[in-house]
């Protein structure tokens, strides 16, 4: 019966693995769909891939600000 109920540490380690992986995938999808071109997109993709957790958070915070100001149409 103990095999059917996962321990707290197993759930915690699973979340610590899945959360950064999900953040990485979300950031890369948003980057592909973004309006960034050329070296900007390349720079962000390298940051997201080589600094996975922090890079994804940086893109989701800083990248969104740039996208919203670029999409105004001025």
N, C-alpha and C positions, 0 to 999 in steps of 0.2 A: 504494500500500500504506500510505502514511502517513495517509491519510484514515480507515482502519479502526482505527488504534491512537490513541486519544485521548491528548493530552499530559497531563502531570502538572498543569499550571496549569488546564486545562479541568476536570479532575476536582476539583481543589481549589475552584475558583470555583463549580462545581455544588453541592458539599457545603456551601459557605458560604451558598448561597441556599436549598437544600432543608432544611437542619437548622433554621434559625429558622422557616421556613414550617411545617414539621412540628410544631415545638414550639407554635406559635400555634394550629394546628388541634387538637392534642391538648388544650391548655389550654381552648379554647372548648368542645370536646365534654364534657370533665369538668365545666366550669362549668354547662352546660345540664343535665347529669344530676345535678348536686349538689342538696343540700337547702337551699341559700341561697335567700332570698326577697327580693322587693322591692328596696330600695336596696342591699343587700349584693351581690346579683347584678348590678345595674346598675353599681355601683362597680367590681367585679372585671372586668366586660366592658369598661368604658372603659379601665381600666389595661392590660388585655391588648391591646386594639386600638391605643391611642395610645402605648404603650411596649412594642412587640411582644416583643422578646427577653427583656428584663429583667422585664416584666410577666408573661409566661408562666412564667418560672422562679419568680417570687415567688408566683404562684398555686399552682403545683405543690408548692412547699415550705410556704408559710404557709397556703394554703387547705386543704390536706390535714389539717394539725394541727387546725384548727377543726372540720372535718368529723368527724374521729374522736372529738373530745371531745363534739360535739353528738349523735352517734349512740349514745352509751352508754345513754341512756334515763333519766338522772337528772332 
